[in-house]
Amino acid sequence: MKRRRFSEEQIVGILRAVAQSGKGVPEACREQGIAENTYYRWRRKYGGVSVPEVRRLRELEKENARLKRLVAERDLEIDAMKELLSGNW
């Protein structure tokens, strides 16, 4: 998995700092040490989101991944049972 340089909380803080700086986006991004493309990608994903909402989003994504794994395991078990029951004895 790719290592992330900034946490979601830091991203929200950087977006707020750039918005409140009163400078142009390129200059503010240079000061924060990020590319403009990164800023716009972050703004599209995290724009208008507060830190508690970001934490909740992360928890929901983790829960969603866990549930998807459970469903995939259950599907495998169902397929194995069907194969076992329909096998030629």
N, C-alpha and C positions, 0 to 999 in steps of 0.2 A: 504494500500500500504506500502511496506517495505521502511523504511527510509534509505536513502543512507548517508554514512559517508563522502564520497568525491564527489565533483562535477566533471563534465567532465573536466573542466579546471584544477582542481587540479590533476586529474588522468594523464592528459597529462604532467603536470609538474613533477609528480613523475616518470613517465616513462623516461622522459629526464634526471632527476637526477640520476636514477639508471644506465642508459646507459652511462652517463658521469662520473660516480664515479670511474670507473676503478677497482672497487672491484668485487667480485663474486656476482652473483644474490642473493644467500641466505643472505649474509652479508648486502648487500644494502637494501634488503627487510626488514630485521630486523631493520635497522636504520630508515626506513620509517614507520615501524609499520604495515606492510602488510604481508600476507602469500605469499609464492611463487606461489601457484595456482592462487591467485588473480592477481599477477603480470603477469603471462602468459596469463590469461584470458583477462586482460586489454590490453596487448600487441597485442593479436589477434584482438581485437575490435578497439583499438585506435592507433595501431602502425603506425607511419609515418603520423599522422594527426596533424595539427596545431590547435591552440586554436580557431581562427576564423572559421575553418572548423567544429570543434566540435559544436560551437554555431549554425552554419547553419544546421548541422545534427539534433540537438535538435529541431530547428524550423520546419524542414521538418517532423520529427517524430510527432510533435504536430499537424501539418497541416494534415498529413496522418490520424491520429486518428480522427480528426474532420470530415474529408471527409468520413471515414468509418462509423461514426455515422449517418451522413446525408444519406448515401446510405441505411443503415439498416432501418432508419425511413421511407424512401421512399418505400422500399420493403414492410414494414408493411402496409403503406397506400394503396399500390397497391393490396395487398392480401385482405385487408378489402373491397376495392371497388369491387373486383372480387366476393367476397363472397356475398356482398350486391346485386350486379347485377344478380348473378346466383341463388339467393334465390327463394324459391317457394312462390309465392304470393297467 
